[in-house]
């Protein structure tokens, strides 16, 4: 992912401020917005807060940009985070019911591909941006990989995190109907938990070396994919224990939020606003299809309704995991297996799908 576009900023209130003053404003705004979002129980608040603050600074003439090397490190850290979610229990759950998993994931990906094509056909957004924006994988992973495949990462972030908020809100509502209020448990974060320093050192080494190799190989999305693949193998073999304390994740999310938000201009913001109705409609359609798939799982495979709904929810893997963990009588391994398998398949299928739609629309 290219952390910062090179286009000149639009004139604004901050255009004449010195860069140290702009950084101070950005940091203060990031803390304030993230705190408000956390108190409002908004998912991904630690990334959305800095991203919104970056947008405010960017569209008002800010000239600062997130430093490239720390942003690459943050991307690699997200790869380690995804790797830590691919546990042996998830693998065994997948192997036990793999035809069912593949069928559900294929239906969701096919739906998202059709929606991406329709958004492109209606000339709402370019093909690659539309495909990555509607892809039902981890929002941060889609955002990071999209720029390497020619998409506008700013608009992808807008689409992905709008869906995260909508899906998490719907999942929280459904869970509340079954088990009562889960918001307090879902957002109780221990910022400085005890952890093994050896695990943290190994994780930082994995992120650093994986990021360097990813950049050196010049593989699109390599700074995320290399640590993800290597980390999943090493942790699955019991060679390392990926350790990512909340304070470290918060720092990484802040950098990623700034790298996207500071690249926004007033033209990009206006484009996102014009595309809002179609984007919201596509999200609602995808959520509806996933709800139908959950109903099929209940009727055909005998999965309980809440487990089926959380397992098929399109995106927001971390927020869905929190809601599932806070809900009684939910098969956590099934939920995370289906979410994890879909994430991996989307990461593999996303690039060819984006290229296919873009080339098809170019020919038409």
Residue pairs with C-beta under 8 A, 6 or more apart in sequence:
1 71
1 75
1 143
1 144
1 145
1 146
1 147
1 148
1 153
1 221
1 223
1 259
2 147
2 148
2 153
3 65
3 66
3 67
3 68
3 71
3 72
3 259
4 65
4 66
4 68
4 259
4 262
4 263
5 263
7 265
9 15
9 58
9 61
9 62
9 63
9 265
10 59
10 61
10 265
10 266
10 267
11 61
12 59
12 60
12 61
12 62
13 60
13 61
14 22
14 25
14 57
14 60
14 61
14 62
15 60
15 61
15 63
16 61
17 25
19 63
19 64
22 57
22 62
22 63
22 64
23 64
25 57
26 53
26 54
26 57
26 62
26 64
26 258
26 262
29 53
29 56
29 57
30 49
30 50
30 53
30 54
30 254
30 257
30 258
31 49
32 49
32 53
33 48
33 49
33 50
33 52
33 53
34 45
34 46
34 48
34 49
34 50
35 49
36 49
37 45
37 48
37 49
38 45
38 46
38 49
38 187
41 172
41 183
41 186
41 187
42 48
42 165
43 164
43 165
43 168
43 316
43 318
43 319
44 139
44 140
44 161
44 164
44 165
44 253
44 316
44 318
44 319
46 249
46 250
46 253
46 254
46 257
47 140
47 161
47 253
47 254
47 256
47 257
48 161
48 257
49 257
50 253
50 254
50 255
50 256
50 257
50 258
50 261
51 157
51 161
51 256
51 257
51 258
51 260
51 261
52 257
52 261
53 257
53 258
53 261
54 62
54 66
54 257
54 258
54 259
54 260
54 261
54 262
54 263
54 264
55 261
55 262
55 264
55 269
56 261
57 64
57 261
57 262
58 261
58 262
58 263
58 264
58 265
59 264
59 265
59 266
59 269
62 262
64 262
65 259
65 262
65 263
66 255
66 258
66 259
66 262
67 255
70 255
71 255
71 256
71 259
72 211
72 215
72 223
73 207
73 208
73 211
73 252
73 255
74 251
74 252
74 253
74 255
74 256
74 259
75 144
75 211
75 223
75 224
75 256
76 206
76 207
76 208
76 210
76 211
76 214
76 223
76 224
76 226
76 227
77 207
77 227
77 244
77 248
77 249
77 252
78 138
78 140
78 141
78 144
78 224
78 252
78 256
79 207
79 210
79 223
79 224
79 225
79 226
79 227
79 228
79 231
80 203
80 206
80 207
80 210
80 227
80 228
80 231
80 242
80 244
81 242
81 244
81 249
82 138
82 141
82 224
82 228
82 232
82 343
83 227
83 228
83 229
83 230
83 231
83 232
83 235
83 242
84 231
84 235
84 242
84 244
85 317
85 321
85 336
85 340
85 343
86 232
86 235
86 236
86 340
86 344
87 236
87 336
88 236
89 333
89 337
90 333
90 336
90 337
90 340
90 341
91 236
91 337
93 333
93 334
93 337
94 101
94 337
94 340
94 341
97 301
100 297
100 301
101 337
101 338
101 341
102 341
104 293
104 297
104 312
104 338
105 338
105 341
105 342
105 345
107 289
107 293
108 136
108 286
108 289
108 290
108 293
108 312
108 314
108 342
109 135
109 136
109 342
109 345
109 346
109 349
109 353
111 285
111 286
111 289
112 131
112 134
112 135
112 136
112 286
112 314
113 131
113 353
113 357
115 130
115 134
115 282
115 285
115 286
116 127
116 130
116 131
116 133
116 134
116 135
116 353
116 357
117 127
117 130
117 131
117 357
117 360
117 361
118 282
119 125
119 130
119 133
119 134
119 275
119 278
119 279
119 282
120 126
120 127
120 130
120 131
120 357
120 358
120 361
121 361
122 278
124 130
124 274
124 275
124 278
124 279
125 133
125 155
125 275
126 151
126 152
126 358
127 354
127 357
127 358
127 360
127 361
127 362
128 146
128 149
128 150
128 151
128 354
128 355
128 357
128 358
129 146
129 151
129 152
129 155
129 156
130 357
131 151
131 350
131 353
131 354
131 357
131 358
132 142
132 143
132 145
132 146
132 149
132 151
132 156
132 350
132 354
133 142
133 146
133 151
133 155
133 156
133 158
133 159
133 160
133 279
134 159
134 163
134 282
134 283
134 286
135 142
135 160
135 346
135 350
135 353
136 286
136 290
136 314
136 315
136 342
136 346
137 315
137 317
137 342
137 343
137 346
137 347
137 350
138 315
138 317
138 318
138 343
139 157
139 160
139 161
139 163
139 164
139 315
139 316
140 253
140 256
141 224
141 343
141 347
142 156
142 160
142 346
142 350
143 153
143 156
143 157
143 160
143 256
143 260
144 153
144 221
144 223
144 224
144 256
145 220
145 221
145 224
145 225
145 347
145 350
145 351
146 152
146 153
146 156
147 153
147 156
148 220
148 221
149 220
149 221
149 350
149 351
149 354
149 355
150 354
150 358
151 354
152 268
153 260
153 263
154 260
154 263
154 264
154 268
154 272
155 268
155 271
155 272
155 275
157 260
158 272
158 279
159 279
160 315
162 279
162 280
162 283
163 283
163 286
163 314
163 315
163 316
164 315
164 316
164 319
166 280
166 283
166 284
166 287
167 283
167 287
167 313
167 314
167 315
167 316
167 319
167 320
168 316
168 319
168 320
168 323
170 287
170 313
171 309
171 310
171 313
171 316
171 319
171 320
171 323
172 182
172 183
172 186
172 323
174 306
174 309
174 310
175 182
175 306
175 310
175 323
175 326
175 327
176 182
178 305
178 306
178 327
178 329
179 306
179 326
179 327
179 328
179 329
182 323
182 326
182 327
185 326
186 319
186 322
186 323
186 326
187 322
189 246
190 246
191 245
191 246
191 247
191 250
192 245
192 246
192 247
193 245
193 246
195 243
195 245
196 241
196 243
199 240
199 241
199 242
199 243
200 243
200 245
200 248
202 240
202 241
202 242
202 243
203 231
203 240
203 242
203 243
203 244
206 227
206 230
206 231
206 234
206 240
206 242
207 227
210 223
210 226
210 227
210 230
210 231
211 223
211 226
211 227
213 222
213 226
214 221
214 222
214 223
214 224
214 225
214 226
214 227
215 222
215 223
217 226
219 225
219 226
220 351
221 347
221 351
225 347
228 347
231 240
231 242
234 240
235 241
235 242
286 314
287 313
287 314
290 312
290 313
290 314
291 309
291 312
293 308
293 312
294 305
294 308
294 309
294 311
294 312
295 308
297 303
297 308
297 311
297 312
298 304
298 305
298 308
303 311
303 331
303 334
304 329
304 330
304 331
306 327
306 329
306 330
307 324
307 330
307 331
307 334
307 335
310 320
310 323
310 324
310 327
310 330
310 335
311 334
311 335
311 337
311 338
311 339
312 338
313 320
313 339
317 339
317 340
317 343
320 335
320 339
321 332
321 335
321 336
321 339
324 330
324 332
324 335
324 336
325 332
